[in-house]
Amino acid sequence: METTVKLYSLNFRQAKTYWFTLLFVAGNLILPQLCHLIPQGGLILLPIYFFTLIAAYKFGIRVGLLTAVLSPLANSALFGMPAAAVLPEILIKSVTLAVAAAMAARYLKNVSMLAMVAVVLAYQIIGSLFEWVLTGSFLTAMQDFRLGVPGMLLQIVAGYALLKWLAKR
């Protein structure tokens, strides 16, 4: 199922870039706090990535990258989660997600469930490989695939639904 959407590629000279970034970073601050009310909610639901996916897919690489970098840093500074020790792995996955989502949007020029699956799998696989190199632990690197499948499914389904909803606006 495919939906044509109006996609943007904002540049760094536009105020909209920073306003949308602030909006998506705020979402990436609030959603993890709600998910952390559930035991292991952050590990299972992977909430820190959700609005990065939307930002990059809908508004392009610049908004996506700003959101990808600022969200984990702000969450860590304000709430201590993610812990500073795992910030490199989280940042790599977050930036990879922004790049994958922006590239998919740019080349496909629409949103589909298949595109969402490809974007989520791309950032998870690439990010997990980097995490394996950084930590030296295959089990640690595969944590999102062991615990975070519900979060990945949520990113795919809710990401598609939100992008489809935004297309009507």
N, C-alpha and C positions, 0 to 999 in steps of 0.2 A: 504494500500500500504506500503510495507516494503522494506527497503534498507539495505543491509549488509554494515557495515562501519568498517574501521579499527579504533578501539578505543584504547586509551593509558591510562595507569595509571602511571603517572610520580611521582617520589619521590622527597623529599626535597633536595637530594644530587645532583640532575641533574640541570645543568645550564638551560636546556630547560624549566624546570618548571617556572623559573623566567622570562625568555624571553617571553614565552607564556602568563604568567600573565601580564606582562607589556603591551603586545599587546592588550589583552582583556580589561584591565583597561583603556587603551587609547581609545578603542572603546566605553567603557561605559562613558568616559568623552566627547567624540565628539558627539555621537548620542543624548544624552540628550540636548546638546546645540542646535543642529539642531531642535529637537522637540520643544524646548522652543520658537522657532520662531513662532509657532502656538499658539494662545491663549489657555491656559490650556493644551498645548501639552504634558507636563509631566504627568499630571493626566490622560489624555486620552490614551496616547500611552505607558506609563510605560517603557520608554527607558532604565532606569538604570539597568534593569534586563536582557536585551537581550543577551549581550555577556557573562554574567554569565552562562546562559543556555548553550550556545555553549561551553564555557570553560569546564564546569563540564561534559557535555555529551561526548565531544570528547577527553578531556585530563585528566579526572578523578577528584577525590575528592580534591586533594591538589591544583591543579590549580583553580578548581572551588571555593574552600573556600577562597583562597587568593584573587581571583577576587571579590568574594561576599563581603568581608570585606573591601578591599582597595578601590573599586569603590565608594561606598557611602561616605566614609571618605574623599577621594580625591575631589569628587564633592562638598561636603559641605565646605571643607577648601578652595578650589579654587574659587568656584562660589556661595557659600551660599545656594545651593540647592542640596540636601534636607536641610531644616533648621535643626539646631542642635536639636531642640525640637522633631522632628520626626525621628531622626536617629535610635533610638532603634527599632522602628517598621520596618523601611526600612531594617536595618541590619538583623532582625529576618527573614523577608521574603526573603532577598537575600541569607542568609545562608541556609534556608530551601529549596530554589530553587536549590542551589548547591548540597545539599545532595540528593534531589529527583532526579535530573538529573543524577548524578553520579551513584546512585543506579539503576535507570532504565537502563542506558547504560550497567552497569556491569552484570545485570541479563538477560536482553533481548538480548544483544550483536548485536543489530541492531537498526536502527532508523525507526520509523513508525509514521504516523499521530496520531494514538491512543496513542502511548507512549508520544508524545508531549502534547496531551490533558491531559493525566494523570499527567504528571509532572507539567504543569501549574496549573491545578486544585488543586493538592496537596499543592503546595507552597502558593497558594492564600487562600485556606480554612484554612490551619494550621496557616499561617501568620495572617489572619484576626481574628482568634480566639485569638491569642496572642495580637493582636492590641486591641481587645475588652477588654481583661483583663487589658492591660496597660492604655488605655484611659478611660475605663468605659463607652464608647459610642458605641453602636451598629451601629449607622449611620456612624460614623467616620470609624469604622472597615470595613464596607461594601462599602466604597467609591470606591475601585477598581472594585467591582461588579456593582456599579451604573454608574461609568464614564469610567472605564478602560477596558471594554469589547473589544473595538477596539485594544488596546494594547495586550491583552491576545490573541486575534485572530492573531495578527501580530507575536507574539512570536511563536505561534503554526505553522503557515504557513511558515513564513520566517525562523524560526528555523529549521524546517524540510528541507526546500529548501537549506539552507546554509550547513547543515550537509550532505545532499545528495550530494551537489556540492563538499564538502571537501572529501567525500568518493572516488571521482574520481581522487583525487590528491594524 
